[in-house]
Amino acid sequence: MTALAQRRQVMGLVADATAAGARRDRACAAICLSERTLQRWQRDESQGDRRPARVQVPMNRLSALERQGLLAVANSEEFGHLAPSQIVPRLADRGQYIASESTFYRVLRAERQLQHRGAERPKQPRSKPRALRATAPRQLFSWDITYLPTRVMGRYFYLYLFLDIFSRKIVGWQVYEVESSELASEVMPGICLRENIRPQQVVLHSDNGSPMKGAAMLATLQALGVMPSLSRPAVSNDNPYSESLFKTLKYRPDYPRQSFEHLLAARQWVGGFVRWYNLEHRHSAIRFVTPQERHAGQDGALLSKRTDVYEAAKAANPQRWSGATRNWQPVSVVHLNPDQQVETDQKEDDKEYKKAA
């Protein structure tokens, strides 16, 4: 659509071009304008584009009386709790047609009656959990529960696993036969005692399962001075560290393929896994040091030594190095559910690290 002032400006430009000797069709083509459009504009130079002022009334629209009848049916005692997709077929079974489903939806939407018509609880808005960060061990923990299969089909053992997000160290675990908030609350005091956790020192993040937000667990956290943090329902990305740890656990080469015979066998295997993970596993997200080394603050000296080794190797054979040596700087900050800008910056840092590696 072209405003009247723009039309007059275009017609003036074409007139100047033709006055200078150009052909009108060539002048119109140069500004991507149809010559027939120019002729139509010149027939009545006082009129602008009339399409915005045109009001179209559909010939098949419902009358006011029909609209009232539709609303009366949709809000009746029989149909008031049903969606239009349920109302229209039921009316058709009676040999009655009032309007299409889309018309029902359109009229109800215009009357603000389409938000929620069922008896079930309306959908609740869910916001992203607050962004958390850790700059040292014993600031931010994560925990979750995973299934461990047994020899009896349909029966499982339950592994409760607590992780320090900064160091990736498993700070507490236990295997039980059932999943409950009471059992989870039994593990947390031992963790606080071993790690010397003071009140209001650590945040414990978890998903939204019933053991995580049960009364027993929340009461225990309150008594210990541990601040709880919960993911959104059915959003596993809000608790990625525990999910990643469970994948590492279940893809270990010695993970039992024939399930666990009894509870003691499950506890013994998990105990061995925790020792390997904390003391031997070089974790890629913390520059390939072990979680125990990072938890104890030993990673800085180890990574500094690696830097010296690489610099010495580069000095001995500089032709083998096209740029800087590998990045062995310690990871100083770990984020959980970061804001968008922080997440973007972290991805850029990861790209730089991969290039250097």
Secondary structure, 3 states (H helix, E strand, C coil): CCCHHHHHHHHHHHHHHHHCCCCHHHHHHHCCCCHHHHHHHHHCCCCCCCCCCCCCCCCCCCCHHHHHHHHHHHCCCCCCCCCHHHHHHHHHHCCCCCCCHHHHHHHHHHCCCCCCCCCCCCCCCCCCCCCEEECCCCCEEEEEEEEEEECCCCCEEEEEEEEECCCCCEEEEEEECCCCHHHHHHHHHHHHHHHCCCCCCCEEEECCCHHHHCHHHHHHHHHHCCEEEECCCCCHHHCHHHHHHHHHHHCCCCCCCCCECCHHHHHHHHHHHHHHHHHCCCEHHHCCECHHHHHCCCHHHHHHHHHHHHHHHHHHCHHHCCCCCCCCCCCCCEEECCCHHHHHHHHHHHHHHHHHC
